[in-house]
Structures are given as C-alpha cells and as structure tokens.
Amino acid sequence: VLSFGVRRMHPAISPFIDRNAYIGGCDGVSSILGGEAIGKPAVGTMPHALIIVMGEEEAWESFDEVVSKDIPRIALIDTYGDEKLESIKAAQIIRDLKAVRLDTPGSRRGNFASIVKEVRWELDLRGFKDVEIFVSGGLDENSIPPLKEAGASGFGVGTSIANAPTIDFAMDIVEVEGKPAAKKGKFGGRKRVLRCEGCLNYLVIPYGEDTPATCPLCGGELKEVMEPVLRKGKRVGEKKSASEIRDYVLKQLAILKNNLQENI
C-alpha cells in the first residue's frame, strides 16, 4: 500500500502526511520530502499526463528507456483504452514489466474487482503471471479487500489517508496552581494514563493515585503512557526513527486485530 494523497494537500504539510502514513502502515510514500522524512526513496508510477502528452505505447517505451533501471516498470494502462487489451499490450512491449496500474474513474469502472479479475485472467492466459496488478483511485480500507481477492497486489491510496476523518478532541485547563479546575463536562486535576501491554486497554486515574496491580479487563501489565518529550526546552528520552515507530505501531495494530477476532 502506497500513500498517494499529498498531491492534493498543501505542500507545507505534505512531508508530515507521508511520514505519518508510513508510520501508520503504508509501505511507501510518493513525495520526495516525505521519502526524506522516513529515510526511504519516494515511490510511484508514471502519471496520466505522460500518457496524454506522448500516447500510451510511446510513453511506456520512453519510460522504460529513460528511467533508472532500479525503478520498477509499472505501466499505466487505462487512460484511453480497454484495461484488458492495454494490459496485454504493455506486457508485450515492456520486457521487465513489474505491474500494470488501473486507475479507472468511478464513472467508468462499474465493478472494479471484476475488471481486475478479468485483467488477471487474460495476463495469466498469455504467460504473464509475474506481471502484478496495481490499483488506485478512491480506495479505502473497505474497497481494498475485494480488489486483493480479485488479483490486485498493490494499492495507491490517496484521499482516504491524506483527508482522513478528524478525531474530535480539545485541550482544556484542568488544574490551576496545583488545584483541580475544569469546566463542566470535564474531569479536573492532573491525571495518569496507563495502558495494558496485553490488550491495549487504557485506564485514566488521578495523578498520585497508586497504579492498579493488573489490567481490569485481561489481567495484563499496566504501563505509563505519558512520558516527557521536552524538559526546559530540550529533548529528553530516546529519539526514534520513523521505521522504529512504524514497527511499534504495527505491533499494536496486530494486538488490536487479534482482540477483534477473539470478540467476533
């Protein structure tokens, strides 16, 4: 899964979007600054603009001829023609074709998974079983599983990541000079936030209160969540790379997935 959404966002925040998309589980990002932020090269495919300016076959051939050989050859095949026919043509023209990319507009795609399945069948039938199918265009966590089942192996996700739904929260004063002070609807006083390492359940308790022996849900170990990042204007604690943070996030997601499966 690649993060493709920064082109529609303000350039000033694009690197942060890509970095967070990578930390959240994306395998690659599309902006150069985003790649620098995670310490990995940016990735992507040829744009529709190249096809429109040069025509499909000339664009494929020129891309293959000019672009560095370490860049995977992914042919965009649905700008003008039929996805099935153009996929076959691209596989015949580009010797080391990695994948074909389908970015069919919603107004033309009908059942996108059926198109993917048809393309997969026709490529396999002609001996192009190693050519993968990369899809993009309005994808989200709900549309990807049926496309994967149909035969797609790569996904470019833009809007649903770059414009992800907001989380409603507010920052409030809860203590003044050591005394609890909060407006109605809020819990006053300093707090400690504990998290169970086993089930990721959170527990909020007043600051200074003893830590419960175990998690009330699963009996697992509880650990402090809030750790100091800055003290007197200087960074404290260990600075971790984007890849290290990503590994930590993915481990947590695996725990959540396991918990959901057990509760189904």
ZAMARGU-4260 file (C-alpha; in steps of 0.2 Angstrom, whole numbers, plus 5000, padded with zeros to 4 digits):
<rodrens>
0) 5000/5000/5000 | 5007/5017/4995 | 5002/5034/5001 | 4997/5044/4986 | 4987/5058/4994
5) 4999/5073/4996 | 4997/5080/4979 | 4980/5087/4984 | 4986/5094/5000 | 4996/5110/5004
10) 5015/5107/5001 | 5020/5113/5018 | 5011/5098/5027 | 5014/5085/5013 | 5030/5078/5022
15) 5021/5076/5038 | 5006/5067/5030 | 5018/5055/5021 | 5028/5052/5036 | 5013/5048/5047
20) 5005/5037/5033 | 5021/5027/5033 | 5021/5025/5052 | 5003/5020/5051 | 5007/5005/5040
25) 5009/5011/5022 | 5024/5003/5013 | 5030/5018/5004 | 5026/5037/5001 | 5025/5047/4985
30) 5033/5064/4989 | 5052/5067/4989 | 5051/5076/5005 | 5041/5063/5013 | 5053/5050/5007
35) 5067/5060/5016 | 5057/5061/5032 | 5056/5042/5033 | 5073/5039/5026 | 5067/5030/5011
40) 5066/5034/4992 | 5049/5041/4986 | 5039/5029/4975 | 5026/5030/4962 | 5021/5026/4944
45) 5020/5036/4928 | 5006/5049/4928 | 4992/5051/4916 | 5000/5067/4910 | 5014/5057/4902
50) 5001/5046/4893 | 4991/5061/4887 | 5006/5070/4880 | 5015/5055/4872 | 5002/5042/4869
55) 5002/5026/4878 | 5014/5015/4869 | 5027/5029/4866 | 5025/5033/4885 | 5028/5016/4890
60) 5043/5013/4879 | 5051/5030/4884 | 5049/5027/4902 | 5057/5010/4901 | 5071/5018/4891
65) 5075/5033/4901 | 5070/5030/4919 | 5084/5021/4930 | 5083/5003/4930 | 5081/5001/4948
70) 5064/5009/4947 | 5050/4996/4944 | 5042/4996/4927 | 5023/4999/4931 | 5013/5004/4916
75) 4998/5015/4917 | 4985/5006/4906 | 4968/5014/4907 | 4970/5032/4901 | 4961/5029/4884
80) 4958/5011/4880 | 4951/4995/4887 | 4960/4989/4903 | 4962/4971/4897 | 4968/4975/4880
85) 4980/4988/4886 | 4987/4977/4900 | 4991/4963/4887 | 4999/4976/4875 | 5010/4984/4889
90) 5016/4966/4895 | 5021/4963/4877 | 5030/4979/4874 | 5040/4981/4891 | 5051/4966/4894
95) 5053/4968/4913 | 5036/4974/4917 | 5033/4974/4936 | 5015/4978/4935 | 5000/4987/4926
100) 4991/5001/4935 | 4972/5003/4934 | 4966/5020/4939 | 4949/5018/4931 | 4937/5033/4936
105) 4922/5028/4946 | 4911/5034/4932 | 4918/5021/4921 | 4923/5006/4931 | 4907/4998/4936
110) 4913/4983/4947 | 4931/4987/4949 | 4935/4970/4956 | 4928/4961/4941 | 4939/4972/4930
115) 4954/4967/4940 | 4949/4948/4939 | 4947/4949/4920 | 4964/4958/4918 | 4972/4945/4929
120) 4964/4930/4919 | 4970/4937/4902 | 4988/4941/4908 | 4989/4923/4916 | 4982/4915/4900
125) 4996/4923/4889 | 5010/4918/4901 | 5012/4935/4910 | 5009/4928/4928 | 5023/4938/4935
130) 5015/4954/4930 | 5006/4961/4945 | 4991/4972/4946 | 4992/4989/4955 | 4976/4999/4958
135) 4972/5016/4963 | 4958/5029/4963 | 4946/5032/4978 | 4952/5017/4988 | 4950/5015/5006
140) 4950/5001/5019 | 4933/4994/5013 | 4937/4993/4995 | 4954/4986/4995 | 4950/4968/5002
145) 4939/4963/4987 | 4952/4970/4975 | 4965/4960/4983 | 4954/4944/4982 | 4951/4948/4964
150) 4970/4948/4960 | 4977/4965/4964 | 4993/4965/4974 | 4997/4984/4975 | 4987/4999/4981
155) 4989/5018/4979 | 4978/5026/4992 | 4976/5045/4992 | 4961/5054/4999 | 4956/5042/5012
160) 4973/5044/5020 | 4978/5062/5017 | 4960/5068/5021 | 4957/5055/5035 | 4942/5059/5046
165) 4946/5070/5060 | 4946/5065/5079 | 4936/5077/5089 | 4946/5082/5104 | 4950/5098/5114
170) 4964/5104/5126 | 4957/5111/5142 | 4963/5118/5158 | 4961/5106/5172 | 4972/5112/5186
175) 4977/5129/5192 | 4992/5131/5204 | 4990/5113/5209 | 4972/5114/5212 | 4959/5105/5201
180) 4950/5117/5190 | 4939/5111/5175 | 4924/5117/5166 | 4908/5107/5167 | 4909/5091/5157
185) 4927/5089/5160 | 4937/5079/5173 | 4948/5091/5184 | 4965/5088/5190 | 4981/5081/5184
190) 4980/5063/5178 | 4990/5047/5174 | 4986/5037/5158 | 4990/5019/5159 | 4989/5006/5146
195) 4989/4987/5146 | 5003/4979/5136 | 4992/4964/5133 | 4975/4971/5127 | 4979/4989/5124
200) 4965/4995/5136 | 4968/5012/5143 | 4965/5017/5161 | 4965/5035/5167 | 4967/5039/5186
205) 4971/5054/5196 | 4989/5059/5197 | 4997/5052/5213 | 4985/5038/5214 | 4993/5020/5216
210) 4994/5010/5200 | 4982/4995/5200 | 4991/4979/5201 | 4984/4972/5184 | 4973/4977/5170
215) 4955/4976/5175 | 4950/4968/5158 | 4963/4955/5155 | 4975/4955/5170 | 4989/4961/5160
220) 5003/4973/5165 | 4999/4991/5165 | 5012/5004/5160 | 5013/5023/5159 | 5008/5031/5143
225) 5013/5049/5145 | 5032/5051/5145 | 5041/5068/5145 | 5047/5073/5127 | 5054/5090/5131
230) 5061/5097/5148 | 5066/5115/5149 | 5066/5117/5130 | 5077/5102/5127 | 5073/5085/5121
235) 5073/5071/5134 | 5072/5052/5131 | 5076/5042/5115 | 5074/5049/5098 | 5067/5035/5087
240) 5067/5034/5068 | 5051/5033/5058 | 5054/5015/5054 | 5056/5011/5073 | 5040/5020/5077
245) 5031/5011/5062 | 5036/4994/5069 | 5029/4999/5086 | 5013/5004/5078 | 5011/4989/5068
250) 5014/4978/5083 | 5000/4987/5092 | 4988/4985/5077 | 4992/4966/5077 | 4986/4966/5095
255) 4970/4975/5091 | 4966/4964/5076 | 4969/4949/5087 | 4957/4956/5100 | 4944/4960/5087
260) 4945/4942/5080 | 4943/4935/5098 | 4927/4946/5101 | 4919/4941/5085
</rodrens>
